[in-house]
């Protein structure tokens, strides 16, 4: 260790004072804004720049190693990598060089080579197009085979046997998905959007969230969830997959540019990782991956960009991200077109998109009905969100009481899949068969004869994307009556709410679109049948889907653009914007936050709002202070015993930050992770430096007293900068 005192000014090779008796380094931090002063500021008083500390350490090492007469030795600095070529980026440059000039970077800047960032963005875009291509084909052919088998069994052995076969096939797929998630990747249950939002907001990612295993598990289980027939969509998991892929690509290509080796002496070197620069660059790329996911799911590059903009919020949106996401979503969409064309497929077969513009005419007399329906759906979606959160809370409490938890949760997940298939089949039996019309749209025959279709089965025993296509259509007026839409709405609403809390990787984006579309189609068909309106019921389905979706996600612009793009008719934009405005205003009066934000709060994930909550108006800082045990308050020169006591005293509450006090003043904070890493490093150092005479067979200590004496002689040195690693 080094001895001496770091002055308040920038360190200089000749500024060190006499060492303390315990061999520790008393560090003093610069107050916020630089210069002198006492630095008595709550939680943060400023800090030393990492390069200054490194230069001081190098100079101090040289001074201690110099002869008695001592010669002035210039301080060394940390190198910055030169601008790379494309081949350098793809082949991964050496991790670091040794001596060069050092460039300071400001917060929220990464200063990585521009070419490197573009390579990562384009690799992510192409990778997401490939993942989507495989997922679409597997889901399409699996569902086609599943429904063909069901229909053949119904034709040969009756409806009851066909429903049993449908339930059996769904259960087998559900067993595979639940087993993979619960035993191999527990973090993959759910959409993953709350965790992604927190990471993009500036929080540290969970250690086991963005991993290679989670990437493949999420891809596979997302496919299985849609094939099994759960009332979910692909949007949430696919956005998380895009973020996961971008994170791994960034780690592969960007990490070498933020790693630097520093020579402390001829025989001692240390590796420094600038984690802030890496995290900022990675967050940009994760946002690009999410935008690509939404772009290819709805065939709308601008919609994907706008969706991520509203998810992140303007306060956390870097300037360079706009153009980078714009190019990446364009490339992702074009590559998707190319891949599907290679197998004689078109994108319109897999997305909600009216390839040929259809009738979406409306009149001024429809506007009051649009407003009333949107306001009502604003109330419905607020209760829908509350019910989902309450079901998830109750299910979590019940699951905590199960002795064999994983087996119990897996059983419940599989049984719920069977329930979804059973309810969909039973509700379909309540509908009357109808003759196939001239719209040319694909319906499900189920229990009907050749040339007929079951309208409820077409909405429930089908994928959510296919059902939304039928609801939005303007050419199938009279083919979906209001009774069929009402039955499907009640069944799907109950199943979607009851799914909350189960480890199923699915999103509610398309599911809420389907719910709103069902209600809107029911309303439009009922009013048209009564002769009160002349607009096609497909327009009411579009308005209802927009109102329901914006209330659930609490988004505005992205919802309008995506929905209008789905129907391929920009003349309907005014009424969609009107419905979104009314529904969102009503929803926000009832629910302060959307579903994802509520999940963030209930999971206890770190998330900083863009604005200070109004509940804090008139509050003082001391009213928000946590009550800490005395052991959790550390001194600038805390011993190992004190650090262990602080960690143990806060183990149950899992405190992540600890204040460092000098007298009665808080001079900074240090994280739990840094304290644990320091103790682990200390243990390794003690084990490595223990003389062989003190070690027993196999390298173990001969006596506990020797180890305790060694540990008491080491003093933890704290650096007053919460960003230092």
Secondary structure, DSSP 8 states (H G I E B T S, - for coil): ---SB--SS---TT------TT---B-----TTSSSS----SS------HHHHHHHHHHHHHHHHS-TT----------------HHHHHH---S--S--------TT-----HHHHHHHHHHHHHHHHHHHHHHHHHHHHHHHHHHHHHHHHHHHH-HHHHHHHHHHHHHHHHHHHHHHHHHH-GGGSS--HHHHHHHHHT----TTTS-HHHHHHHHHHHHHHHHHT-S-BSHHHHHHHHHHHHHHHHHHHHGGGSEEEEEEETTEEEEEE-HHHHHHHHHHHHHHHHHHHHHHHHT-HHHHHHHHHHHH-GGG--HHHHHHHHHHHHHHHHHHHHHHHHTT--GGGTSS--SS-------HHHHHHHHHHHHHHHHHHHHHHHHHHHHHHHHHHHHHT-SSHHHHHHHHHHHHHHHHHHHHHHHHHTS-EEE--SS------TTS-TTEEEHHHHHHSS-HHHHHHHHH-SS-TTTS-HHHHHHHHHHHHHHHHHTTTS----BSHHHHHHHHHHHHHHHHHHHHHTTS--S-HHHHHHHHHHHHHHHHHT-SHHHHHHHHHHHT-GGGHHHHHHHHHHHHHHHHHH-SS-HHHHHHHHHT-----SS--GGGTT--GGGG-----GGG-EETT-BHHHHHHHHHHTTTTT--EEEEEETTEEEEEEEHHHHHHHHHHHHHHHHHHS-GGGB-GGG-BS-HHHHHHHHHT-B----S-TT--
